[in-house]
Amino acid sequence: MRRSLTVPLLALVAGFVLADSAIVTLALPDILASFDGTVAQVAWVLIAFNVVLAVAVVPVARLLLGRDAARWCAAGIAVFAASSLMCAAAGSLGILIAARCVQALGGAFVLVGTLELLVGATDERRGVARWVTAGVIGTATGPVLGGLLTDAFSWQSIFIVQVPIAVVAVPAALAGRASPREPTVDRHRPAVGPNVALALLSAALTAALFLLVLLLVDGWHRSPSTAAITVSVVPLTAFLARPLARRVPATAGMETATGCFLIAGGLVALAVPPSASLWWTIPPQALVGLGLGLTVDRLMLDAMRDRLPRALHGAWAIGARHLGIVLGLAILTPVFTADLHDAQVPAEHAITRLVLDAKIPAQDKVTIARGLGDELRHEHGQVPDLHPAFSRLPPSAAQLPATAQLKSDLDSQLERAASVAFRTSFLVGAGLALAALVSLLWPRRMGDG
Amino acid sequence: MSAIATKLRSVAGLPLVALVLVSGVLGVQLAAGGGSFTPLRPASPCEVRDVTSVSSGIDGVAERVVLLGLDRTACRLGTTREALVLQLAQTAQHTDAQVAALRDGLLGAVNLLAADRTLPPASDLVDDAVGQSDLNGFLKIAIGALPPTVIDHALTTSAVLRGTIDGLDLRRVLANLNNPDDLTQQIRGAVTKAVEQALLDRLRALL
């Protein structure tokens, strides 16, 4: 296979593996609807992949030291493709989660293998840079891609679309050759600073990528494709970050620190939207995207720079990132779940006030109140859809402007309650980004001392 | 000098740009009400508010009495109107204290509306109540033939409403909240009975 095809294919498959860590975020409500399970169980479709990848990638890198990276990478791609098919065909939530675990295990081989093969196909600097960039693009575009595919076809299509790419990538991997100079023993200890910062930043980015789509889809009741298009601001601005940053001279360390600050600022801004208009999410997302573009690739490169074996240190960086995602999910999920629960009473009070004071006939108020009571009783920890409560009204009453106004006002109250419920989680995310900033500054200050 | 400026730019340039961007975004969001995008809070039930209804006749009066009565009841129980409504609607068993407070609240609401002179004349209620009642046809025609001024002279709306509230089985009303047809029947029945009783009392007094 020609080198001009091998390199993009290997980068693409590496990007897909990392996109998979968040690709199902927007599909979770559809997956929940397909299977008999709870929200917490369905969240494991997302968590399981990240846990397995975080835990497996370093041992896999050790296993591959001195072995034929091309064959192991091809085998990893084949496992990844087969398990993707298994995910699409899963008949139960248990099988889907198990298939996601296998997918992550195959993904670990793919990531370690593609790093070696990309370096072998180009050179150290360009190979590592392409592998890192593919990963950043994959991570940032995963939710967007998943949302668009889910809305256009089904959640299963997310997994099906990966199969042909993986099938084409197998011969590309087999045609590749790893760099022969790679040592087979640990020469350097893992870079603690960049890896810790990567883990903390990944946890913070979970708030931006995972929580924002949840807020848009579940809290503000936007369609997955609308949410996907909205969150595409993050990858778009991430691409622009480096060219824009070049206009302002700064040291590499200063760029990374500034990126952490931008992510923290963007998350604080996401915590205080003035309304549920999607436009208000754009500037905060742009800050997060700029921060992402300035930090993750630089930290990955810092974690690997001058450290051998390269594959092992690349694996430490991947492990740190995915451990960070798991950490983010572990910290943020209970926070926003509890806040969503706490938001229920103020939301019910607001809804009650609006219904009592609505300029509609008393009989209609009672009918709507009964419907609302039923919808709120069956909300199962999610933001309810109150529109069915209005279907019990006679058509003449349902078409009154005052009724339409009440419906719109009730939607607004739910959006407000959901926004408040996500506020603390976004602020915790901002705190994690600031913690990453402190972790970057800390050794330098110690050194100065 | 230029070397220092270049060094300063490389150290502080990008962080300054980031600071301006973050401050700008946060400043605009907060100025547009970012901190106050929260659910509507319940109003204080102890403050008198202007209560209106789009319904007319008995339904309109009943709605205003209920809305004001809920405020007064909530104020007395030290809760909000919204919390009280949810509590009453979601609980199957209601305490004597709740029922007594609700009755007092409704009676207080009638007094308030009477004092404000915003209650409709009794003749409006009588026409409505008699029309929906199961009185025999002769009585309906006889009452319908009475000029409104005679009815308004004989009855006051507040007296009819007080009679209605006294005659209402509030526990049954609360149990029927999920059944609007029964609820309406019950309230209209109580109003009709109160009108009948008031007219009979007046008739007895005249005789």
Interface residues (C-beta under 8 A of the other chain):
Chain A: A245 V248 P249 A250 T251 M254 E255 A257 T258 F261 L262 G265 G266 V268 A269 V272 P273 P274 S275 A276 W280 P283 P284 L287 L290 A343 P346 A347 E348 H349 A350 T352 R353 L354 L356 K359 I360 P361 A362 Q363 V366 T367 A369 R370 G373 A402 Q413 R416 A417 S419 V420
Chain B: T6 R9 S10 V11 G13 L14 P15 V17 A18 L19 L21 V22 V25 L26 V28 Q29 L30 A32 G33 G34 G35 F37 T38 P39 L40 R41 P42 A43 T52 S53 V54 S55 D59 G60 A62 E63 V66 L67 L70 T80 R81 E82 A83 V85 L86 A89 Q90 L177 N178 P180 L183 T184
